[in-house]
Amino acid sequence: MKRMPFIFGKSTNFENFTDREEEALRLIQSFKSLINTTIISPRRWGKTSLVENTANRIMAENSKIKVCLLDIFNVRSEAEFYEHFAKGVLKATASKWEEMAANAKEFLSQLVPKISFSPDSQAEISFGIAWEDLQKSPDDILNLAENIAKSKKINVIVCIDEFQSIGDFSDSLAFQRKLRSHWQHHHNVAYCLYGSKRHMLLDIFSNVAMPFYKFGDVMFLQKISNDVWGGFIRKRFEDTDKKISLEQAEYLAQLVDNHPYYVQQLAQQAWLRTKTSCSKAIIDDSLQGIKNQLSLLFVGQVEEMSTTQINFLKAVLNGETSFSSQEVLKNYRLGTSANLKKIKAALLSKEIIDIQGKKIEVLDPIFKLWLMEDYF
């Protein structure tokens, strides 16, 4: 059985990683120079794959650099963050569990750390100190990576995915100030912060009133170009003894607006339907199959929207640009100009639209297609 040549829905390894060479080189240089980095882009554009592949490359090149990869999507409080952070840093900077336990004892001794291991060798850490005391003085944890790096004469890169989750913590601003006040003084550690909610990350890192304003280099990921996708898709077909022309490969990517997740998914579906040579008909059929498969999900999304939000999406898809004009407000029954701001804010929060300057677009290309072909 032929191996599946296209990967989507999870981070990809080096073999399946597409382009992003310029961004990877920039990130490698930031890691080597210990420059803090924020990566911002819409959901499913390949941030996690970029960071993980860059981390693997730099650690393979230099044994004195350790990368700690954390995902705080399910972390809901400051207390959980400290435990998750401490475990991640300890694990990334130790080669075996005995070293991890020794580091915990040496660098977190005041917190009375307790480490246990499950049958699958996953470490769990807890602290024999009251939360109230830990909250007052979390210095040992927030300085953990720096202290270990100095002691072992190494550099540590701490990468935190879904960083926008800290915005939901109780007294989030105070917590952000706490993080910034510690991390900005670290000289042996760099922090790479990224996540899936672009508008929340923009507020955290681009708002002059926020603690993390100008924390480091900000990378805005762009879409991978159509010609790069075309070459990648054609090669992946050829590697598995199937054919697709460059023209058809570029057509495939363009159908889903060069969206990384959907390009891989559509390419996979077209590959599965192809016996020897892929055609435009196969690609079109594959796209309809994906749209039909996701239709129930899209129905659920629409049911959670207000009538004015749906009307606004219709205006966007119809190419309207002067949304605050009386004509547009009236034709699409959007209410007042003040109501328009609420509509935009709600759709941004739900990650249904993206706004860059005066340009507004529906983020999910398949949802956009479903709205145009089936719903409206």
C-alpha positions in Angstrom: 0.0 0.0 0.0 1.3 3.4 -1.0 2.1 5.8 1.9 0.0 8.9 2.3 1.9 11.8 0.8 -0.1 14.7 2.3 -0.4 15.6 6.0 -3.0 17.9 7.6 -4.6 18.3 11.0 -1.3 17.9 12.8 2.2 19.3 12.8 4.3 18.0 9.9 7.8 16.5 10.0 10.6 17.8 7.8 9.8 15.6 4.9 6.2 16.9 4.7 7.0 20.5 5.5 6.3 22.9 2.7 8.5 25.9 1.9 8.6 28.5 4.8 12.4 28.5 4.2 12.6 32.3 4.6 10.6 32.2 7.9 12.6 29.2 9.1 15.9 30.9 8.5 14.7 34.0 10.3 13.5 32.0 13.2 16.8 30.0 13.4 18.7 33.3 13.5 16.4 34.6 16.3 16.9 31.4 18.3 20.7 31.5 17.9 20.7 35.2 18.8 18.3 34.6 21.7 15.8 37.1 20.4 12.3 36.8 21.7 9.8 36.0 18.9 6.1 36.3 18.4 4.5 34.5 15.4 1.1 35.7 14.3 -1.2 34.3 11.6 -4.7 32.8 11.2 -5.4 29.3 12.4 -4.0 26.3 10.5 -1.4 28.3 8.6 1.5 26.1 9.8 2.9 28.0 12.9 3.3 24.9 15.0 5.0 22.9 12.1 7.3 25.9 11.5 8.4 26.1 15.1 8.8 22.3 15.6 10.8 21.8 12.5 13.0 24.8 13.3 13.5 23.5 16.8 14.6 20.1 15.5 17.0 21.7 13.0 18.7 23.9 15.5 19.1 21.2 18.2 20.6 18.8 15.5 23.1 21.5 14.7 24.0 22.6 18.2 23.9 20.4 21.3 24.3 23.5 23.5 20.8 24.7 22.5 17.7 23.0 24.1 14.2 23.8 23.0 11.2 23.5 25.3 7.9 23.1 23.4 4.8 23.8 25.4 1.1 23.9 24.4 -1.1 25.7 27.0 -4.4 25.2 25.1 -5.8 23.3 28.1 -4.2 25.4 30.8 -6.9 27.5 32.5 -5.2 29.2 35.4 -2.0 30.7 36.7 -1.4 27.7 39.0 -1.7 25.3 36.1 0.6 27.4 34.0 3.4 27.2 36.6 3.2 23.4 36.8 3.0 23.0 33.1 5.9 25.4 32.5 8.1 23.9 35.2 7.5 20.4 33.9 8.2 21.4 30.3 11.5 23.2 31.1 12.7 20.4 33.4 12.0 17.8 30.7 13.6 19.8 27.9 16.8 20.4 29.8 17.4 16.9 31.1 18.5 13.8 29.1 17.1 11.3 31.7 14.5 11.3 34.5 17.2 11.1 37.2 18.7 14.4 35.9 15.2 15.9 35.7 14.5 15.0 39.4 17.9 16.4 40.4 17.3 19.7 38.6 13.9 20.0 40.3 15.5 19.5 43.7 18.3 22.0 42.9 16.5 24.8 41.2 13.0 24.5 42.8 14.0 23.4 46.3 11.9 26.1 48.1 8.8 24.9 46.3 9.2 21.3 47.6 8.7 19.8 44.1 7.2 16.3 43.8 7.7 14.4 40.5 5.9 11.2 39.6 6.1 9.1 36.5 3.2 7.3 34.8 3.7 3.9 33.1 4.3 5.7 29.7 7.1 7.7 31.3 5.2 11.0 31.3 6.3 13.1 34.2 3.8 14.9 36.5 5.0 17.6 38.8 3.3 19.2 41.8 4.5 21.5 44.6 4.3 20.9 48.3 3.7 24.6 48.9 0.4 26.4 49.2 -0.9 28.2 46.1 -1.1 31.5 48.0 2.6 31.3 48.7 3.5 30.3 45.2 1.4 33.1 43.7 3.2 35.6 45.8 6.7 34.5 44.8 6.8 32.5 41.6 10.4 33.6 40.9 12.0 30.2 41.0 9.6 28.9 38.3 9.6 31.9 36.0 13.4 32.1 36.2 13.8 28.3 36.0 14.9 28.1 32.3 17.5 31.0 32.9 18.9 29.4 36.0 19.3 26.0 34.4 20.8 27.5 31.3 23.4 29.5 33.3 24.3 26.5 35.5 24.7 24.1 32.6 26.2 26.7 30.2 23.6 26.1 27.6 21.0 28.2 25.8 17.3 27.4 26.2 14.5 28.4 23.8 11.0 28.2 25.3 8.3 27.9 22.7 4.7 28.4 24.0 1.8 27.5 21.6 -1.7 28.9 22.2 -0.2 31.7 24.2 -3.4 33.7 23.9 -4.9 31.4 26.5 -3.3 33.5 29.3 -5.9 36.1 28.3 -8.5 34.0 30.0 -6.7 33.7 33.3 -8.0 35.5 36.4 -6.4 38.9 36.6 -4.6 38.2 33.3 -2.9 41.6 33.1 -1.2 41.2 36.4 0.0 37.8 35.3 1.3 39.1 32.0 3.2 41.8 33.9 4.7 39.1 36.1 5.9 37.1 33.1 7.4 40.2 31.3 9.1 41.4 34.4 11.0 38.1 34.8 11.6 37.1 31.1 12.9 40.4 29.9 16.0 40.0 32.1 17.0 36.6 30.8 20.2 36.5 28.8 20.5 32.7 28.2 16.9 32.1 27.2 14.7 33.2 24.4 10.9 32.9 24.2 8.9 32.1 21.1 5.2 32.8 21.7 2.4 32.0 19.2 -1.1 30.7 19.0 -4.3 30.1 16.9 -6.3 33.3 17.7 -4.7 36.0 15.7 -6.8 38.9 17.0 -6.1 38.1 20.6 -2.4 37.8 20.0 -2.4 41.1 18.1 -3.9 42.7 21.2 -1.4 41.1 23.5 1.7 42.0 21.5 0.7 45.1 19.4 -1.3 47.1 21.9 1.0 49.8 23.5 -1.0 49.4 26.8 -0.2 45.7 27.2 2.8 44.3 29.1 4.1 42.3 26.2 4.2 45.2 23.8 7.5 45.2 21.9 8.6 42.0 23.7 10.6 40.9 20.7 10.6 40.3 16.9 7.1 39.9 15.5 6.6 37.6 12.5 3.4 37.8 10.5 3.2 34.6 8.4 2.0 35.0 4.9 0.3 32.4 2.7 2.6 30.1 0.8 2.6 31.1 -2.9 0.7 29.3 -5.5 3.8 28.3 -7.5 5.5 26.8 -4.5 2.4 24.8 -3.7 2.2 23.6 -7.3 5.8 22.3 -7.2 5.2 20.6 -3.9 2.0 18.9 -4.9 3.4 17.6 -8.2 6.5 16.2 -6.5 4.4 14.4 -3.8 2.3 12.8 -6.6 5.4 11.8 -8.5 7.0 10.3 -5.3 4.1 7.9 -5.1 4.1 7.0 -8.8 1.1 9.2 -9.7 1.0 12.2 -12.0 -0.5 15.7 -11.8 0.6 18.5 -14.1 2.0 21.7 -12.6 -1.0 23.6 -14.0 -3.5 21.3 -12.3 -1.4 21.4 -9.0 -1.5 25.1 -8.9 -5.2 25.1 -9.8 -5.8 22.8 -6.8 -4.0 25.2 -4.4 -5.8 28.2 -5.8 -9.2 26.6 -5.3 -8.7 26.8 -1.5 -6.9 30.2 -1.5 -3.5 28.6 -0.8 -4.7 27.8 2.7 -2.0 25.3 4.1 -4.5 23.0 5.9 -6.9 22.8 3.0 -4.3 22.5 0.3 -3.0 19.4 2.0 -6.5 18.0 2.6 -7.6 18.7 -1.0 -4.4 17.3 -2.4 -4.8 14.1 -0.3 -8.4 13.6 -1.5 -7.4 14.2 -5.1 -4.5 11.8 -4.7 -6.8 9.1 -3.2 -9.2 9.4 -6.2 -6.3 9.3 -8.7 -5.3 5.9 -10.2 -2.5 7.2 -12.5 -3.0 10.8 -13.6 -5.0 13.5 -11.8 -7.4 15.7 -13.7 -9.4 18.9 -13.1 -12.5 16.8 -12.8 -11.0 14.8 -10.0 -9.8 18.0 -8.2 -13.3 19.5 -8.5 -15.0 16.4 -7.3 -12.6 16.2 -4.3 -13.4 19.8 -3.3 -17.1 19.1 -3.4 -16.5 16.0 -1.3 -14.7 18.0 1.4 -17.4 20.7 1.3 -20.2 18.1 1.7 -18.3 16.4 4.5 -18.0 19.7 6.5 -21.5 21.0 5.7 -23.0 19.9 9.1 -20.2 21.7 10.9 -20.9 24.8 8.8 -24.7 24.6 9.6 -23.8 24.6 13.3 -21.6 27.6 12.8 -24.3 29.6 11.1 -26.9 28.6 13.7 -24.7 30.2 16.4 -24.7 33.5 14.5 -27.2 36.4 14.7 -29.1 37.5 11.6 -27.0 40.6 11.3 -23.8 38.6 11.4 -25.0 36.4 8.6 -26.1 39.5 6.6 -22.7 41.0 7.1 -21.0 37.9 5.7 -23.3 38.1 2.7 -22.2 41.7 2.1 -18.5 40.6 2.4 -19.0 37.8 -0.1 -20.8 40.2 -2.5 -17.7 42.4 -2.6 -19.1 45.3 -0.5 -16.5 47.6 0.9 -18.4 50.7 2.2 -20.1 48.8 5.1 -21.0 52.0 7.0 -22.8 53.6 4.1 -26.5 54.0 4.5 -27.1 52.0 1.3 -25.2 48.9 2.5 -26.6 49.2 6.0 -30.1 49.3 4.6 -29.7 46.7 1.8 -28.2 44.1 4.2 -30.3 45.1 7.2 -27.2 45.6 9.4 -28.7 48.2 11.7 -26.6 51.2 12.7 -23.0 52.0 12.3 -22.5 51.4 16.0 -24.0 47.9 15.5 -21.5 47.3 12.7 -18.6 47.5 15.1 -20.3 44.8 17.3 -20.8 42.6 14.3 -17.2 42.8 13.3 -15.9 42.2 16.8 -18.1 39.1 17.2 -17.0 37.6 13.9 -13.4 38.3 14.7 -13.7 36.7 18.1 -15.2 33.6 16.4 -12.3 33.6 13.9 -14.8 33.7 11.0 -13.4 36.8 9.4 -10.0 38.6 9.3 -9.6 42.3 9.0 -6.4 43.9 7.6 -6.8 47.6 7.0 -10.0 48.0 5.0 -9.8 44.4 3.6 -12.2 41.9 5.2 -12.2 38.2 4.2 -13.8 35.0 5.4 -10.9 33.0 6.9 -12.1 29.4 6.0 -12.1 29.0 2.2 -14.3 25.9 2.4 -16.8 27.7 4.6 -16.7 30.6 2.2 -17.4 28.2 -0.7 -20.3 26.6 1.2 -21.9 30.0 2.0 -21.7 31.1 -1.6 -22.8 27.8 -3.3 -25.2 26.3 -0.7 -26.3 28.8 1.9 -26.8 32.1 0.1 
